[in-house]
Amino acid sequence: MPPKRTEAKGAAPAHSAPATPFETLDKMAHAGVAKATSGLSPSVLGEAWMDWAVHLAVSPGKQANMMQKALQNVQAFWSEALGISQPEASSDRRFASQNWQKYPFNVLSQTHLRTGRWWQEAMTDVHGVSPAHENLMAFVAGLMVDTAAPSNFALTNPDVIEATLKEQGQNLVRGAQNLAEDIARKTRGTKPEGPQPFEVGRNLAITPGKVVFRNNLIELIQYVPTTGSVRPEPILIVPAWIMKFYILDLSPHNSLVRYLVSQGFTVFMVSWKNPDKSDRNLSMEDYREDGVMAAIDAVQAITSAPKLHAVGYCLGGTLLSIAASAMARDKDRRLATVTFFAAQVDFTEAGPLRLFINDSEVTLIEDMMAEQGYLSSDQMVGAFALLRARDLIWAPVIRNYLLGQRSDAFDLMAWNADATRMPARMHSQYLRKLFLNNDLAEGRYHVGNAAIAFGDIRAPIFAVGTEDDHVAPWCSVYKLHLFADTDMTFVLTSGGHNAGIVSEPGHPNRHFRIADTPVDAIYRDPDEWLAESDVQGGSWWPAFVEWLARHSGEPVPPPPLGAAFGPYAALCDAPGTYVVQT
């Protein structure tokens, strides 16, 4: 039997005293500011700008250096514009077509790139500016420069000009129609009319299975075995609740769930409820207890397996690390292995998102959530879009509205548009305890009445980072080595936060590195690990299956699909009902 858990669930928020009318007025004002600024605190940018501006004002050497480089840029512009010198060929994807190699567009593109480099140099290496403020100013400057790119405007984009002449302006007519449709749909909050190329249950998330457990927070899906025997240890996957679970069960050809089932594993998947205003007081502890721990109990009750393989993706991996650490503290040894996909436990280097997180920003988000009870999907999508504005904002603007082209839909894009909400209390705890205070990494995170530590986990760990991750940079994921006190296998794969994980065998242009770090091995920093780990072509999925097999028992007959009766009896077919909540 698992050890008794005594944590209080659904406890009242720490600041539960009734707000005074003055405090309520302040929160309402802050919520209004948050709506006007898309959830970004003006004081965050104000503090960074003031730090930079004051230090630049008393740095005459830096000023002189930037003036010199500005004059050099002007000289280069006129030299190229008058034909005295030829602009260099650009490797920037925005200026990749042959049209950009022709005058005057080659001059425009090179001038833009030089301007971008100048602003980056102006924002950085100003003596005395804090690194956090310097990085934020550089990021904002990059956004502003990207906004002014010649590729974003019809009169300075040769590809748009060519299309306009060729189609006699019909591309702009279609673009205007696309813009009107998108604005109307955004205003109404509806999806495109008519049948969609991809739909959950039709051609997404169609691996056969049953929902075998449901509570107020999760549905647990058990997938139908496709092999005559299976490993005795089932796999439980905990995705992030910021995303729908079917990122790991997209189309049949790139479904990790289907692949694991085909390799002789019994697979269970947590499908999170999409919270609404009534769920505003759900906490991180609720997600651990009613999510991870309830799922573990169900998996073991159905399969009678003494141990299981736990897998966590992104924020689901962070939650799994909390649950696994608490289990280790309480001598609960039910985890055979623990796997983390693009998941962090230390948030000091958590990528561009970290630039905006301070007490002022978190307070503003809390006041915004207090009004509606959750952080909306639109607010989260907007924040993530800023991290890759070139690809997620400006490239679609050019394609949809200037060229008048609608992108062909594909499964990952359909999933990405199927966003979820975050309960107010849980998201506040996540931002404050993990992002802002880094409590989990620094030993201050409590489950129940005692602190937990990642280093207490003794089950072998498999961790995956992705090379181009803007949400969980691989060097931040790699920090698991600093906290783990067990054998660890680390994989670095090509791709980003999503595409790097959805990297099925046969996917072209994929590669990865993999290396084992025994518990008694000497620490290697990320650069050393990278230099000493050879690149292998293809998908990392087979290596993961091989690792799981090494930590599993001999194959046995498959377990039943749910219990015959009781709380774990099959309720409905996969993918269930929670995944289609809007």
Buried (B, 14 or more C-beta within 10 A) or exposed (E): EEEEBEBEEEEEEEEEEEEEEEEEEEBEEBBEBBEEBEBBBBBBBEBBBEBBEEBBEEBEEBBEBBEEBBEEBEEBBEBBBEEEEEBEEBEBEBBBBEBBBEEBBBBBBBBBBBBBEBBBBBBBEBEEBEEBBBBBBBBBBBBEBBEEBBBBEBEBBBBBBBBBEEBEEEBBEBBEEBBEBBEEEEEEEEEEEEEBEBEBBEBBBBBEBBBBBBBEBBBBBBBBBBBEEBBBBBBBBBBBBBBBBBBBBBBEEBBBBBBBBBBBBBBBBBBBBBBEEEBBBBBBBBBBBBBBBBBBBBBBBBBEBEBBBBBBBBBBBBBBBBBBBBBBBBEBBBBBBBBBBBBBBBBEEBBBBBBBBBEBBBBBBBBBBBBBBBBBBBBBEBBBBBBBBBEBBBBBBBBBBBBBBEEEEEBBEBBBBBBBBBBBBBBBBBBBBBBBBBBBBEBEBBBBEEBBBBBBBBBBBBBBBBBBBBBBBBBBBBBBBEBBEBBBBBBBBBBBBBBBBBBBEEBEEBBBBBBEBEEEEEEBEBEEBBEEBEEBEBBBBEBBBEBBBEBBEEBBEBBBBBBEEEBBBBBEEBBBEBBBBE
